[in-house]
């Protein structure tokens, strides 16, 4: 093997490894590991946005005030999103009766035609049990995402307090322990 071929192979392997630890960006991997965003000083208020659910009904984010909300922007093709979904299922299962919900905002370009069958048919391994997504799924849009400051990549997870303030933002694959600690601190 020539030196040039070895260098090319090394670069390809390094890119694949970097992609495994990052989020999706417009159907390609974002070239950065998950970042956490938090604010200093007063927490910003979550924007007034209204999603459509898979039945075409409107879901205003403000209708969830009084609950701790994890707004998870994801897509069916996003591999890091698929890693997070079992965590989200588990969080929803353990905390839904405590005034908590996940709101999964699917960002697939094809919308409902691809998202609905995925949600209805895909099972995830949650601690050895096969489970489907057990939290509300809505259709995200670029307009809605821009009201949250835009999406650098997927997944992007925003933790919202009971009074509608943005407490934390995870860009790319979230840190499960930190996400759970943030949610439990707000419950």
Rosetta blueprint (number, residue, H / E / L):
1 X L
2 X L
3 X H
4 X H
5 X H
6 X H
7 X H
8 X H
9 X H
10 X H
11 X H
12 X H
13 X H
14 X H
15 X H
16 X H
17 X H
18 X H
19 X H
20 X H
21 X L
22 X E
23 X E
24 X E
25 X E
26 X L
27 X L
28 X E
29 X E
30 X E
31 X E
32 X E
33 X E
34 X L
35 X E
36 X E
37 X E
38 X L
39 X L
40 X L
41 X L
42 X L
43 X L
44 X L
45 X E
46 X L
47 X L
48 X L
49 X L
50 X E
51 X E
52 X E
53 X E
54 X L
55 X L
56 X L
57 X L
58 X E
59 X E
60 X E
61 X H
62 X H
63 X H
64 X H
65 X L
66 X L
67 X L
68 X E
69 X E
70 X E
71 X E
72 X E
73 X E
74 X E
75 X L
76 X L
77 X L
78 X L
79 X H
80 X H
81 X H
82 X H
83 X H
84 X H
85 X H
86 X H
87 X H
88 X H
89 X H
90 X H
91 X H
92 X H
93 X H
94 X H
95 X H
96 X H
97 X H
98 X H
99 X L
100 X E
101 X E
102 X E
103 X E
104 X E
105 X E
106 X E
107 X L
108 X L
109 X L
110 X L
111 X L
112 X H
113 X H
114 X H
115 X H
116 X H
117 X H
118 X H
119 X H
120 X H
121 X H
122 X L
123 X L
124 X E
125 X E
126 X E
127 X L
128 X L
129 X E
130 X E
131 X E
132 X L
133 X L
134 X L
135 X L
136 X E
137 X E
138 X E
139 X E
140 X L
141 X L
142 X H
143 X H
144 X H
145 X H
146 X H
147 X H
148 X L
149 X L
150 X L
151 X L
152 X L
153 X L
154 X E
155 X L
156 X E
157 X E
158 X E
159 X E
160 X E
161 X L
162 X L
163 X L
164 X L
165 X E
166 X E
167 X E
168 X E
169 X E
170 X E
171 X E
172 X L
173 X L
174 X L
175 X L
176 X H
177 X H
178 X H
179 X H
180 X H
181 X H
182 X H
183 X H
184 X H
185 X H
186 X H
187 X L
